[in-house]
């Protein structure tokens, strides 16, 4: 796939373009994953409401993302307190 930058068509690598996820922090990626899992589990954003085991898997993923987000925040708090505490 070619990208047009400044009227010039070339590859992403030539233009040094990255995907959004390549420049996101771990916390941002976790928030994105949590939002996607929640939307799919609850049937939001045009997603059908899953049934049975599929729903359980999505709810587990949603919960795991929330826990991972909390862990990242705790680690950031600890680093902040160690530095400025």
Phi, psi and omega in degrees: 000136180257146178249145178255115178232121181061032179080004181248126177270127177199176181288164176301319182297318180298316180279356182058044177268145178240162172283154182304318184294338180287340181249006178276152174280168178301320180297317179296318179296321178294320178296320178297315179296321179296315180298318179295315180296318179296315181299318180290320182291326183265355180075033180267168175055040176081002178279139174288151179288120181288158181238156171061228186295326178299319179295317179299319179298316180294320178294321176297319179295317178300313179295318179297322178294318178298318179295319179295323177297316178299319179296320178296317179298318178298318179296319178295319177298316180298317179296319179296314180294323178295325183278317187245355187299000000 
